């Protein structure tokens, strides 16, 4: 008897999580819990200037007044005790700003094992990496090469000290500290992250990438990324994440801010593979992330591409504020849920400027008892004459116990705007699998091919290096260049 | 090449095949005819290994191997090809990618080297001529948005690329206009070789004007009720199926 499509997909997606190991390294952690002293201590550990400490404290006080957004997202989880989380943990040996030679060999081995060798000779040619381990950046590669073109690519911690003018001008300008509960929490306790500045007219010559790794148990990871592309600049940025397998849930509440000035282009790609918990839904990462870009200048463009396969719960809406005239926002997403995973993800496109355009392509794949929701807002303000949006939302169901939901919100205040929404739901068919098997493919490859076809519009947006990562993740073989 | 002995099969609780026996040797073309619901398409699906059908009795050997013991993909790799009555759409997967993946699976099974995309394109262009198609079809998604005729032509293209030793054509003529029928039939004829064999499942005699069979079998109520040569098909066209099927209990 051949296996049913459900069981074979489950075995495909349920393959042992490869990144679940723990690095045995001495780390320095604050005791669990959060209060003003913890915020001050984090800031002090980072040797931050007073304005930064104040900024954090203001956020912390706002956070105390806010309520966790439990009510509207289509996810459920037990109450999080914020006093049980460790807000700061760093490998004891990590030196700020050390050269690669100074990085603890145990850490280098960890990234090596994750497939991210940090020695520049071994890296993919053309990808610079910032490696973040628990709360700190442990290494940033190719910094010197980039500096020659005036590009700043460093940890947020370093940027606060070395480029305070840039940080002060843009930090919180897209996601203000009081934006939402998790953004406020992040603003108060964020410990590191990546900072990118591309000067006027510069096309960044390589892909920039950050690799996030949570290691210590009961730690939350609260990183903050800020990318600024000055007038006419272009940059492509990649983000990858993994965490060890643990029985307890861990919180990841990141903030990513993108600013594109006049004529600038930012492409931001994520392959998210946090530990998803076991088959019974025990453990895994709560991925509650605020990502937003602002097309501040005319003719600017911001494009989000995400492949979400991990995390117990994903709550995330990478958005674009289309402020400049003729600016362009894009969102391409593949979200896979299996086991007891829950994802409530989508985007917001806020059309402010004239003749702004946005495209949303969302592909949700649900297997096992996974629950996948697309939630998207398209808002066209009164001034945004000639705004255009196209939204396509496709769901694929594998088996009978999973769910797919679509929650589109459309708010149009300008009569010349055109907003299009298409949605479809399909089931992976026994007939499709049989057809491909009859042509010589085994079940696993048949399903890969069908899922790959379903996700094609999103995968083709990924940079080559990441397409390979996505392929490994989904067990999906990518289409060749021919045809 | 193919030997079927007393084959019984059902789908769910419904018994459909009630003891089919058939022998196909290399170089032969067999036509399987019969009224709707007689079991002729089921026979094709069972031979290909569709999981919805359960074999309840009987045997089938293909080139000396127990066919019923093989997974569908193993049957395909052994050289058995089914041209589907209703070819399935695979959105987002280009014909070229799909065909090369299938061909390389089969080449691996034959102990041949896999073809890279460039060599594959050379081969595919050659095969496209057989179905009178340009290369555009290779970049379209598999059967997605194809007309009924295009889907059938695509089956023959796949057959041309995969070069099966045994091709089973399941109602390949249904839904074809006369030009498409000619293209499909000529394609099949040109793929005939002394070392392969073809089984044509059809309701109508029409296709057999183009693909001339060596043997014709009539199935009714899951059994072969009459076998003969080419002339049996012509007789059926003149007389219909009733004179053969009336005698068989349902």
Interface residues (C-beta under 8 A of the other chain):
Chain A: X1 X2 X429 X430 X431 X432 X434 X435 X436 X437 X438 X439 X440 X441 X442 X443 X445 X449 X450 X452 X453 X454 X455 X456 X457 X477 X479 X480 X481 X482 X483
Chain B: X48 X49 X50 X51 X52 X71 X72 X73 X75 X76 X77 X81 X82 X84 X87 X88 X89 X90 X91 X92 X93 X94 X95 X96 X97 X98 X100 X101 X102 X103 X105 X106 X109 X117 X118 X120 X121 X138 X139 X141 X142 X158 X162
